[in-house]
Amino acid sequence: MKYILAIDQGTTSSRAILFDKKANIVASSQLEIASITNKSGWVEQDPLEIIESVRQVIIGVLNKANIKVSDIDSIGITDQRETTILWDKKTGKPVNKAIVWQSRQSEAICNKWIQEGYNDLVKEKTGLIINPYFSASKIKWIIENTKGLKERCEKEEILFGTVDTYLIWNLSKGKLHITDYTNASRTMLFNINELKWDQELLEMFKIPKSILPKVVPSSGALGKLEILGKEVNLSAIAGDQSAALFGQCCFDLGDVKNTYGTGCFALMNTGSNVITSKNGLLSTIAWHIDGKTTYALEGSVFVAGAAVQWLRDSMRFFKTSAMSYDLALNAKHQEEVFLVPAFTGLGAPYWDNDVRGAIFGITKDTSREDLTSATLDAIAYQVKDVIGLMEKEAKLKLHHLKVDGGASENDYLMQFQANILPATIYRPKIIESTALGIAYLAGLASGYFKGIDEITKLHQIERVFTNKMNDEKREELYRKWLTAVKAARVFK
């Protein structure tokens, strides 16, 4: 039997998952990735650790499943999107640490571009706003802060890539320098209307085109990767949130999914239309298959699961993130404490880089249970911020939300999310929607899966959460949340 190998390189870990014909997980292997946060607002990673972790999880999953490389039908790669790496074209050696999507170290560059009046043009061309979140300013920062790099770029000795590109370049032994449309659309350099690297933006930002990868479809015959000395077909590439949208079978106009990972990412399928938001949402490419581009409207929450990790690792409230469920359930002052987890600023719809975290409503009786419930509630409130704008921009009322990601396993969070939206929440049997989505995209290209209809039939729901809160209570809580955010933004 043949299997699809999904490589999911995320912010906190690298995973390799094997899927069979029924879209079941046969085996998986995972390794955590360290983040370097030596300076306030900076988040970096070691590119060599990233690629080595991927090599190790591939070996690990093959061993667990007791299969050979020849048993792999094809490979799909999904990644933490905007994270930026530059490396030497000949040696493959990174010229700097990888700057992670969360990092704010290129904030001054973005502020300069905004002051020069570039924001409207950037939004028109890329669907994005000027923000350190995206790759362009990260590239600029690395070039400006690495001695001699500008000259080396001009000599075409340097390559750039988001994590997908870097992995593929290494796994193909330097033969493939490519990315797909979804990842390209997150660089702030790619014109999502014309579907090409935008020369005007490159000249404006003084970023050399020679460092950029070739842009290819999200699903197709994309080349060969070398796994343990043997070649395997690469059949899919997609940024993690696009892969999750596909994995949740959000194929229809207006379908929405939210991924609860390190951050939260809500995406709405907008079909062939680019919806330009006036309220802080992003327009992005959902996927590009068989010459057809599907777009999405996106809201990005910077801190979600990362807030739970903060409680676990920094505050030492519990040993495992799963324990947050019981603590939140036993809070005596539930819904009285409000936590704004702006550890690296706030994403949509605020896009405030300077705000930092704050807690409101604490008394001498406030317990770790209360702070845990407030942290989980904050994740749901931030999602409500984003979904409310999506409803406004797309002119529709959300009745159900498809969820995935590690924090979606928390029943307390999911029930509060259903209450505060309000909406019916559908949690799939396989919450690894990112890996599943890239497996679907790879399998469609190779013929392993026979089409969208087959994939839709394979999709299974594990649990449904429905609203149990009255309108008056919901409006009161949300008003308090907005007040807390406003107060946090004032204190800078």
SVG drawing of the C-alpha trace seen along z (x, -y; Angstrom):
<svg xmlns="http://www.w3.org/2000/svg" viewBox="-31 -60 62 62">
<polyline fill="none" stroke="black" stroke-width="0.4" points="0.0,0.0 1.1,-3.5 0.8,-6.5 0.8,-10.3 3.5,-11.9 2.5,-15.3 5.3,-17.5 3.9,-20.2 6.6,-22.6 5.0,-24.8 6.1,-27.5 6.6,-25.3 7.3,-21.9 7.9,-19.9 5.7,-17.0 5.6,-14.2 2.3,-12.4 1.4,-9.5 -2.2,-9.3 -3.9,-6.3 -6.6,-6.1 -9.3,-6.8 -7.5,-9.9 -6.7,-8.2 -3.5,-8.9 -1.3,-5.8 1.7,-7.2 3.1,-10.5 6.3,-11.9 6.9,-15.2 9.8,-17.3 9.6,-20.6 11.4,-23.6 13.0,-26.2 12.3,-29.9 14.9,-32.5 13.4,-35.5 16.4,-37.3 15.0,-40.8 11.6,-42.2 9.3,-41.6 11.9,-39.5 11.2,-35.9 13.8,-34.0 14.7,-30.3 17.7,-28.4 17.2,-27.4 19.5,-24.4 17.4,-23.1 14.3,-23.5 15.7,-21.4 17.3,-18.8 14.0,-18.4 12.2,-17.8 14.7,-15.1 14.4,-13.4 10.5,-13.4 10.5,-11.9 12.8,-9.1 10.7,-8.7 7.4,-8.4 8.8,-5.8 10.1,-3.8 6.9,-4.0 4.9,-2.8 7.5,-0.3 7.5,-1.3 10.1,-2.1 10.6,-5.3 9.2,-3.5 5.9,-3.2 5.4,-7.0 3.0,-8.0 3.9,-11.7 4.8,-14.4 3.0,-17.6 4.7,-20.4 2.9,-23.0 4.7,-25.6 4.6,-28.6 4.1,-31.1 5.8,-34.5 8.9,-33.2 11.9,-34.5 15.2,-32.8 18.1,-33.9 21.0,-31.6 24.1,-31.1 23.2,-29.8 26.3,-27.6 26.8,-26.3 23.2,-26.4 24.4,-28.1 21.9,-30.6 23.2,-34.1 21.1,-34.9 18.6,-33.3 15.1,-32.7 12.9,-35.7 9.6,-34.2 6.2,-35.6 5.5,-36.8 8.7,-38.9 8.5,-42.7 12.1,-43.4 11.5,-45.0 8.9,-47.4 11.0,-50.5 11.3,-49.6 7.5,-49.2 6.9,-52.5 9.3,-54.2 7.4,-52.6 4.1,-53.7 5.4,-57.3 6.5,-57.3 2.9,-56.6 3.2,-53.0 0.3,-51.4 -2.5,-51.9 -0.5,-50.7 0.7,-47.6 -2.9,-46.8 -4.1,-47.2 -1.5,-45.0 -0.9,-42.3 -4.1,-42.4 -2.0,-43.0 -1.1,-45.9 2.4,-47.1 3.3,-45.2 6.4,-43.3 4.2,-40.2 5.0,-39.8 8.2,-38.8 9.2,-41.9 10.4,-44.0 12.1,-40.9 14.1,-40.4 15.0,-44.1 16.1,-43.8 18.4,-40.9 20.0,-42.6 20.5,-45.8 21.8,-44.1 24.2,-41.5 27.6,-42.8 28.2,-42.6 24.9,-41.0 23.6,-43.7 26.6,-43.3 26.2,-39.5 22.5,-39.8 23.5,-42.1 26.0,-39.4 23.1,-36.8 24.9,-34.7 21.9,-34.7 18.5,-33.1 15.3,-33.9 12.6,-31.7 9.8,-31.2 10.1,-27.9 8.6,-25.8 11.2,-27.1 14.0,-26.5 12.9,-22.9 12.4,-22.1 15.8,-23.6 17.5,-21.4 15.5,-18.3 16.1,-18.6 19.8,-19.3 19.6,-22.8 17.7,-21.8 14.4,-23.4 14.1,-27.0 10.3,-27.3 7.3,-28.4 3.6,-28.2 1.0,-31.0 -0.3,-30.9 3.1,-31.4 4.1,-34.0 1.0,-36.0 2.2,-36.4 5.5,-38.1 4.1,-41.6 5.9,-41.4 3.5,-39.3 0.7,-40.9 -2.4,-38.7 -4.3,-40.2 -1.7,-39.7 -0.2,-36.6 3.4,-37.6 6.2,-39.2 5.5,-42.9 8.4,-44.8 7.2,-48.2 7.1,-47.0 10.6,-45.3 12.0,-48.6 10.2,-50.6 11.5,-48.4 14.9,-47.9 14.7,-44.1 16.5,-42.3 14.3,-40.0 17.1,-37.6 16.7,-36.2 13.1,-35.3 11.9,-31.7 9.8,-30.6 6.1,-30.5 4.3,-27.2 0.8,-25.9 -0.3,-24.6 -1.0,-21.2 0.7,-19.5 3.8,-17.8 6.3,-20.1 9.5,-18.2 11.5,-15.5 12.7,-15.5 15.4,-13.1 14.4,-11.1 17.1,-8.7 18.8,-8.7 15.7,-8.0 13.6,-10.4 9.9,-11.0 7.4,-13.2 6.6,-16.6 3.0,-17.2 1.8,-20.0 2.9,-23.1 0.7,-25.5 1.0,-27.8 -0.4,-26.3 -3.7,-28.3 -4.5,-27.6 -3.8,-23.9 -6.1,-23.9 -8.9,-25.6 -8.6,-22.9 -8.4,-20.2 -11.6,-21.4 -13.3,-21.0 -14.1,-24.8 -14.7,-24.5 -17.8,-26.7 -18.1,-30.5 -18.5,-31.8 -17.1,-28.7 -15.1,-29.7 -12.5,-27.8 -10.5,-28.9 -7.2,-27.3 -6.3,-27.5 -2.5,-27.1 0.3,-29.4 -1.9,-32.1 -5.5,-32.0 -6.2,-32.2 -9.7,-32.6 -10.1,-32.2 -13.2,-32.6 -13.4,-31.2 -14.3,-34.1 -14.0,-32.2 -12.6,-34.0 -13.2,-37.4 -10.6,-39.4 -12.6,-41.2 -10.6,-44.3 -11.3,-44.9 -11.6,-48.4 -11.5,-47.1 -8.1,-45.4 -8.7,-42.0 -6.4,-40.6 -7.0,-39.4 -4.9,-36.4 -4.7,-33.4 -6.4,-30.3 -4.9,-28.0 -4.0,-27.9 -4.9,-24.6 -5.2,-23.8 -4.7,-27.4 -7.6,-28.6 -7.0,-30.9 -9.3,-30.7 -9.0,-33.7 -9.7,-34.1 -10.4,-36.8 -8.3,-36.3 -8.1,-37.6 -4.9,-36.9 -4.7,-36.7 -1.1,-36.7 -1.4,-35.0 -3.8,-32.1 -2.2,-28.7 0.9,-30.8 -1.0,-32.3 -1.7,-28.8 2.0,-28.0 2.8,-31.1 0.6,-29.9 2.3,-26.5 6.0,-27.5 6.4,-31.0 3.6,-31.1 3.9,-27.3 0.2,-27.0 0.2,-23.4 2.5,-20.8 0.5,-20.2 -1.7,-22.5 -4.5,-19.9 -4.7,-20.6 -6.0,-24.1 -9.5,-22.6 -10.0,-21.5 -8.6,-24.6 -10.8,-26.9 -13.9,-24.7 -13.2,-25.2 -12.8,-29.0 -14.8,-30.7 -14.8,-34.1 -15.4,-32.9 -16.0,-35.7 -15.1,-38.4 -11.4,-38.6 -10.2,-39.8 -6.8,-39.1 -5.5,-40.8 -2.7,-38.5 -0.9,-41.2 2.5,-39.7 3.7,-40.7 1.1,-43.3 -2.4,-42.8 -3.3,-41.5 -6.6,-41.9 -8.6,-44.1 -6.3,-46.4 -2.9,-45.9 -1.3,-47.6 2.4,-46.7 3.1,-48.6 0.3,-47.3 1.4,-44.7 -0.5,-42.3 -2.8,-43.3 -5.1,-41.8 -8.2,-43.5 -10.7,-42.7 -8.3,-40.9 -8.9,-40.9 -7.0,-39.3 -9.3,-36.3 -8.3,-35.9 -6.8,-32.4 -4.8,-30.5 -8.2,-28.9 -9.6,-32.4 -6.6,-33.5 -6.7,-30.3 -10.3,-30.7 -9.6,-34.4 -6.8,-33.3 -9.0,-30.8 -11.8,-33.3 -9.4,-35.8 -8.7,-33.5 -12.5,-33.2 -13.0,-37.0 -10.2,-37.7 -11.8,-35.2 -15.1,-37.0 -13.4,-40.3 -12.3,-38.8 -15.4,-36.8 -17.6,-39.9 -15.6,-41.8 -15.8,-39.0 -19.6,-39.0 -19.5,-42.8 -17.1,-42.7 -18.7,-39.6 -22.2,-40.8 -23.3,-37.4 -24.2,-36.0 -22.0,-33.1 -24.0,-30.2 -21.3,-27.6 -17.5,-27.6 -15.1,-24.7 -12.3,-24.5 -8.9,-22.8 -5.5,-23.1 -4.2,-21.9 -6.3,-24.3 -9.5,-23.2 -9.2,-20.1 -10.1,-22.2 -13.8,-21.7 -14.0,-24.7 -12.6,-27.0 -14.9,-25.5 -18.0,-25.9 -17.2,-29.5 -16.4,-30.1 -19.9,-28.8 -21.4,-31.0 -19.7,-34.2 -19.9,-34.2 -22.7,-32.8 -22.4,-29.9 -22.4,-26.2 -18.8,-24.8 -17.8,-21.7 -14.7,-20.0 -13.4,-17.3 -12.2,-13.8 -8.8,-14.7 -7.9,-18.1 -4.6,-18.0 -6.4,-19.8 -3.2,-21.5 -1.4,-18.2 -4.6,-16.6 -5.2,-19.5 -1.7,-19.3 -2.2,-15.5 -5.4,-16.1 -3.7,-18.6 -0.8,-16.1 -3.1,-13.2 -5.3,-15.1 -2.2,-15.9 -1.0,-12.3 -4.4,-10.7 -4.2,-9.1 -7.5,-10.9 -10.0,-11.0 -11.5,-14.4 -13.2,-16.9 -16.3,-14.8 -14.2,-11.9 -12.4,-14.2 -15.7,-15.7 -17.1,-12.2 -14.0,-11.3 -14.4,-14.4 -15.7,-13.3 -17.0,-15.5 -16.0,-14.4 -18.1,-16.9 -20.5,-19.8 -20.8,-22.7 -23.9,-24.9 -24.6,-28.3 -25.8,-28.1 -25.6,-31.9 -28.4,-34.5 -27.9,-37.6 -27.9,-40.0 -25.0,-38.1 -23.1,-37.9 -23.3,-41.6 -22.3,-42.5 -19.2,-40.3 -18.1,-41.4 -18.5,-45.1 -16.2,-44.4 -13.7,-42.7 -13.6,-45.7 -13.1,-48.0 -10.2,-45.9 -8.6,-46.0 -9.1,-49.8 -7.5,-50.2 -4.5,-48.0 -3.9,-50.1 -3.9,-53.3 -1.2,-52.0 2.0,-52.1"/>
</svg>
